[in-house]
Amino acid sequence: MSKLVNPHGGGALKPLLLEGAALAAELARAASLPQLKMSSRETGDLIMMGIGGFTPLDGFMTRADWQGICDGYKMANGLFWPIPVTLSTDDANLKAGAEIALVDAESDAILGTMKVTEQYTIDKGHECMQVYKTTDLAHPGVKMVMDQAAYNLAGPVKVLSTGTFKEEYGDQFMTPAETRAAFEKNGWSKIAAFQTRNPMHRSHEYLAKIAIETMDGVLIHSLLGALKPGDIPAEVRSEAISVLVENYFAPNTVIQAGYPLDMRYAGPREALLHALFPQNYGCSHLIVGRDHAGVGDYYGPFDAQKIFDEIPKGSLETVNMNIDWTFWCNKCGGMASQRTCPHSKDDRILLSGTKVRSMLSEGQDLPVEFSRPEVAKVLQKYYASLSAEQNVKIELKGHSAA
């Protein structure tokens, strides 16, 4: 009998991806259905339903679900859920009873089908205030909601494809069934998820190693979907994490995997989502550090830790593992946190994201106390390619002007 945490909702994993004859039949039927083009965020949510990452959802949410989640973290059936999973359209004719093919707007590939059970409108500003704590359009998550089409559609889905994620990321694109099988094979039952949308520097490495000291292992879980401009692409991040794991972690203590969601930048609410779906992946704990899933100054540095004390008891089986702000301290002579280091900021190696990007763009070496050299090399190569690309564009622009 499995010693891993139960999937969310207490039942079995519920992947909605069709296979075999059922898949062939639905693909043929989908070709004749009206098409709805999904945003990148909606595509990621659909694929998560397909692989069982959003167990036990069976489709996009109703208005009652949306309202209950915004106002009290609960779907209409009472299931805990922190962020609405919705689908939108500007087509007023798509009403209850309609059957549609769900298409990835970027690739034009049919990824699923849906039977519409409800068309409804929402107060987008209300969702933004409840989920993101702001209606400022400079917040990327707020802009995502405000840019949604006029109507939301609810209904069960059948998932026909996981898009290009497997093709692009190979074995790193793991389903919940696959990570659970890997944990079982390793004999792990206590696993901490380390969710990341960034390359891992020394502070992130330290967080993961703190967890390894008390857990059977760590799942380094990288977001593979869309990010805001300026963030490091998933393939670069994956390479940087791979060289870090290979060179600085003991064998059989880490599994690196990726999941297909877009970043919402919802801070505390997204931290809850980052605990919910790793529960489906088999993780008993979630590492929650400083400013988890935050952006700018919209959230306090430890709001994502505090929110776990505010949700109803028993909402999740996966437990938050709160760790304070970590850094290299020259006086301590090693990595430390605010809970363990008595020294001043002057003794700590702290670099802002802007400073890191500037140094990498200029080909400068990052301090070894901040980033492992192997990781820095991967990032320097990426930023050098950006500079070369920019120079080519400037040169071409100059030729066209001439």
C-alpha positions in Angstrom: 0.0 0.0 0.0 1.3 3.4 -0.9 2.8 5.6 1.8 2.5 8.8 -0.3 -0.1 11.5 0.4 -3.4 11.1 -1.2 -4.3 13.0 -4.4 -6.3 16.2 -3.6 -9.9 15.4 -2.7 -8.9 12.0 -1.1 -9.6 9.8 -4.1 -7.4 8.4 -6.9 -5.6 10.5 -9.5 -8.0 11.7 -12.2 -6.2 12.3 -15.5 -8.6 13.4 -18.3 -6.2 12.6 -21.2 -7.8 10.0 -23.5 -5.9 7.1 -25.0 -6.2 4.5 -27.6 -9.5 4.0 -29.5 -11.3 6.6 -27.3 -8.7 9.2 -28.3 -8.9 8.4 -32.0 -12.7 8.7 -31.9 -12.7 12.0 -30.1 -10.0 13.4 -32.3 -12.2 12.6 -35.4 -15.2 14.1 -33.7 -13.3 17.2 -32.6 -12.4 18.1 -36.2 -16.0 18.8 -37.0 -16.8 20.9 -33.9 -16.7 24.7 -33.6 -13.3 25.9 -32.3 -12.4 28.0 -29.3 -8.9 29.3 -29.2 -7.4 29.2 -25.7 -5.0 31.6 -24.1 -1.6 30.3 -22.9 -2.9 30.1 -19.3 -6.0 28.2 -20.3 -4.0 25.8 -22.4 -1.7 25.0 -19.4 -4.7 24.5 -17.1 -6.3 22.1 -19.7 -3.1 20.1 -19.9 -2.8 19.9 -16.1 -6.3 18.4 -16.1 -5.2 16.0 -18.7 -2.3 14.6 -16.8 -4.1 14.6 -13.4 -2.2 17.6 -12.0 -5.5 19.3 -11.2 -7.2 16.2 -9.7 -10.2 16.0 -9.1 -11.4 18.6 -11.5 -13.4 17.3 -14.5 -13.4 20.6 -16.5 -13.5 24.4 -16.3 -15.3 25.9 -13.4 -18.9 27.2 -13.0 -19.9 30.6 -11.7 -20.7 29.2 -8.3 -17.2 27.6 -8.2 -15.7 31.0 -9.2 -17.6 32.9 -6.5 -16.9 30.3 -3.8 -13.1 30.2 -4.6 -12.8 34.0 -4.7 -14.7 34.5 -1.5 -13.8 31.4 0.6 -11.4 29.1 -1.1 -14.1 26.5 -1.9 -15.8 25.2 -5.0 -19.6 24.8 -5.0 -19.1 21.1 -3.9 -17.1 22.2 -0.9 -13.7 21.2 -2.3 -10.8 23.5 -1.3 -9.3 25.4 -4.3 -7.3 28.7 -4.1 -7.5 30.2 -7.6 -10.3 29.9 -10.2 -9.6 27.7 -13.2 -11.8 29.3 -16.0 -12.2 29.4 -19.7 -13.3 32.6 -21.5 -14.8 33.6 -24.9 -16.3 36.6 -26.7 -18.8 34.4 -28.5 -22.2 35.1 -26.9 -23.7 32.1 -28.8 -21.7 29.5 -26.9 -24.4 28.5 -24.4 -25.3 25.4 -22.4 -25.4 22.4 -24.6 -22.8 23.6 -27.1 -19.9 21.2 -27.9 -16.6 22.8 -28.9 -13.0 21.9 -29.7 -10.4 23.5 -27.5 -7.5 24.9 -29.6 -4.1 26.2 -28.5 -4.0 29.7 -30.0 -0.2 29.5 -30.5 0.0 26.2 -32.4 -3.6 25.9 -33.7 -3.5 22.3 -32.4 -6.8 20.8 -31.0 -5.9 19.8 -27.4 -9.4 18.9 -26.1 -13.2 19.0 -26.4 -15.7 20.4 -24.0 -19.5 20.2 -23.5 -20.7 23.6 -22.3 -22.9 23.5 -19.2 -23.0 27.2 -18.4 -22.1 30.6 -19.9 -21.6 33.4 -17.3 -20.0 36.7 -16.7 -17.8 37.7 -13.8 -16.7 40.8 -11.9 -13.0 40.7 -13.0 -12.1 43.4 -10.5 -13.5 41.3 -7.7 -11.4 38.3 -8.8 -8.3 40.5 -8.9 -8.9 41.9 -5.5 -9.6 38.5 -3.9 -6.8 36.6 -5.6 -4.1 39.2 -6.3 -5.0 41.8 -3.7 -4.8 44.5 -6.3 -6.4 45.8 -9.6 -3.3 47.4 -10.8 -2.8 46.5 -14.4 1.0 46.6 -14.0 0.6 43.4 -12.1 0.9 40.6 -14.7 -1.7 38.4 -13.1 -4.2 41.2 -12.9 -3.6 42.0 -16.6 -4.1 38.3 -17.4 -7.6 38.4 -15.8 -8.6 41.8 -17.2 -7.6 40.6 -20.7 -9.9 37.6 -20.5 -12.8 37.6 -22.9 -16.3 38.7 -22.0 -17.9 35.4 -21.0 -16.8 32.4 -19.0 -17.7 28.8 -20.1 -18.1 25.9 -17.7 -18.2 22.3 -18.5 -16.4 18.9 -18.5 -13.5 18.4 -20.8 -11.8 15.5 -22.7 -8.1 16.1 -23.2 -6.6 14.9 -26.4 -3.0 16.1 -26.2 -0.3 17.5 -23.9 0.9 19.8 -26.7 4.6 20.0 -27.3 5.8 19.8 -23.7 7.0 16.1 -23.9 8.7 16.9 -27.2 10.5 20.0 -25.8 11.4 18.7 -22.4 11.6 14.9 -22.7 11.7 13.0 -19.4 11.6 16.2 -17.4 7.9 16.6 -18.3 6.6 14.2 -15.7 3.0 13.4 -14.9 1.7 12.9 -11.3 1.6 9.2 -12.0 5.2 9.2 -13.1 6.5 11.2 -10.1 4.6 9.0 -7.7 6.1 5.9 -9.4 9.6 7.4 -9.1 9.0 8.1 -5.4 7.8 4.6 -4.8 10.7 3.1 -6.6 13.1 5.2 -4.5 11.3 4.2 -1.3 10.4 7.8 -0.5 7.3 8.9 1.4 8.4 12.3 2.8 9.1 14.5 -0.2 9.4 18.3 -0.3 8.4 20.1 -3.5 10.6 23.1 -4.4 8.6 25.1 -6.9 10.7 27.4 -9.1 10.3 29.8 -12.0 13.9 30.9 -11.7 17.4 29.4 -12.0 18.6 28.1 -8.6 21.4 30.1 -7.0 23.1 29.3 -3.7 20.1 30.4 -1.5 17.7 28.1 -3.5 20.2 25.3 -3.2 20.4 25.8 0.5 16.6 25.7 0.8 16.5 22.4 -1.0 19.3 20.9 1.2 17.6 22.0 4.4 14.6 19.9 3.2 16.8 16.9 2.2 18.2 16.8 5.8 14.8 15.9 7.1 13.0 14.4 4.1 13.6 11.4 1.9 14.1 13.6 -1.1 13.2 16.8 -3.0 11.2 17.3 -6.2 12.6 20.4 -7.9 9.4 21.4 -9.8 10.0 23.9 -12.6 7.3 25.8 -14.3 7.4 25.2 -18.0 4.6 27.5 -19.1 4.6 31.2 -20.0 6.3 33.9 -17.8 6.4 37.6 -17.8 9.0 39.4 -20.1 12.5 39.3 -18.6 12.1 36.0 -16.8 14.5 33.2 -17.7 13.0 30.7 -20.3 12.3 27.2 -19.0 14.9 25.4 -21.2 17.7 27.7 -19.8 16.4 27.2 -16.3 16.3 23.4 -16.7 19.9 23.3 -17.9 21.1 25.5 -15.0 19.2 23.3 -12.5 20.6 20.1 -14.1 24.2 21.2 -13.7 23.6 22.3 -10.1 22.0 18.9 -9.2 24.8 17.0 -11.0 27.6 18.8 -9.3 26.3 19.7 -5.8 23.6 17.3 -4.7 24.1 13.8 -3.3 22.9 11.0 -5.6 19.3 9.9 -5.3 18.2 12.9 -3.2 16.6 15.0 -6.0 14.2 14.5 -8.9 13.9 17.3 -11.4 10.5 17.6 -13.1 8.5 20.3 -14.9 4.8 21.1 -15.1 2.9 23.0 -17.9 1.3 25.9 -16.1 1.8 29.6 -16.8 2.9 31.7 -13.8 0.0 33.7 -12.3 2.2 35.8 -9.9 -0.6 35.5 -7.3 1.8 35.4 -4.3 0.0 33.8 -1.3 -2.9 32.4 -3.3 -0.5 30.8 -5.7 1.5 29.3 -2.9 -1.6 27.4 -2.0 -1.9 26.2 -5.6 1.7 25.2 -5.4 0.9 23.0 -2.5 -2.3 21.6 -4.0 -1.0 20.2 -7.2 2.3 18.8 -5.8 0.0 16.8 -3.5 -1.3 15.2 -6.7 2.4 14.6 -7.7 2.9 12.8 -4.4 4.7 15.5 -2.3 4.1 15.6 1.4 5.6 19.1 1.9 6.1 22.4 0.0 9.1 24.6 0.6 7.9 28.1 1.1 10.6 30.8 1.2 10.7 34.5 1.0 8.2 36.1 -1.5 7.0 32.8 -2.9 5.2 33.4 -6.2 5.3 37.1 -5.7 6.1 40.0 -8.1 7.2 43.5 -7.3 6.1 44.8 -3.9 2.5 43.6 -4.0 2.9 41.1 -1.2 4.8 41.0 2.1 7.9 38.9 2.1 6.3 36.1 4.1 2.6 36.5 3.3 2.8 33.2 1.4 3.7 31.5 4.6 1.1 33.1 6.7 -1.8 32.2 4.4 -1.5 28.5 5.3 -2.6 29.4 8.8 -5.7 31.3 7.4 -7.2 28.5 5.3 -9.7 26.0 6.7 -8.1 23.1 8.6 -7.7 20.0 6.5 -7.8 21.8 3.2 -4.6 20.1 2.1 -2.5 17.1 3.0 0.7 18.7 1.7 2.2 20.7 4.5 4.0 24.0 4.1 7.7 23.9 5.1 8.5 27.6 6.0 12.1 28.7 5.7 13.3 32.2 6.4 15.3 34.5 4.0 18.6 32.7 3.2 22.0 34.1 2.0 25.8 33.8 2.3 27.2 35.5 5.4 30.9 36.4 5.3 31.2 36.4 9.1 29.3 33.0 9.5 31.5 31.7 6.7 28.6 30.0 4.9 25.0 29.9 4.0 22.6 31.1 6.8 19.1 32.5 7.3 17.7 35.4 9.3 16.8 32.9 12.0 20.4 31.7 12.4 22.6 34.6 11.4 23.2 37.4 14.0 25.2 39.6 11.6 24.3 42.8 9.7 23.4 43.2 6.0 26.9 44.5 5.4 28.2 40.9 6.0 25.7 39.3 3.6 26.1 38.7 -0.1 22.8 40.0 -1.4 22.2 40.8 -5.1 18.9 42.1 -6.6 17.5 40.4 -9.6 18.3 43.6 -11.6 21.9 43.5 -10.5 22.2 39.8 -11.4 20.8 40.4 -14.9 23.0 43.3 -15.4 26.2 41.4 -14.4 25.2 38.4 -16.6 24.4 40.6 -19.6 27.8 42.2 -19.3 29.5 38.8 -19.1 30.6 39.4 -15.5 31.1 36.5 -13.1 28.7 36.3 -10.2 30.2 36.0 -6.8 30.7 32.3 -6.0 29.0 32.9 -2.7 25.9 33.9 -4.6 25.8 31.4 -7.5 27.7 28.2 -8.4 30.1 28.8 -11.4 28.5 26.1 -13.5 25.1 27.8 -13.1 26.5 31.2 -13.9 28.1 29.8 -17.1 24.7 28.6 -18.3 23.1 32.0 -17.6 26.0 33.9 -19.1 25.7 31.9 -22.3 22.0 32.7 -22.5 22.5 36.5 -21.9 25.3 36.5 -24.5 22.9 35.1 -27.0 20.4 37.8 -26.2 23.0 40.5 -26.7 24.1 38.9 -30.1 20.5 38.8 -31.2 20.0 42.4 -30.3 23.1 43.4 -32.2 21.8 41.6 -35.3 18.5 43.4 -35.1 20.2 46.8 -34.7 22.5 45.9 -37.7 19.5 44.8 -39.9 17.6 47.9 -38.9 20.6 50.1 -40.0 20.8 48.3 -43.3 17.0 48.8 -44.0 17.3 52.5 -43.1 20.2 52.9 -45.5 
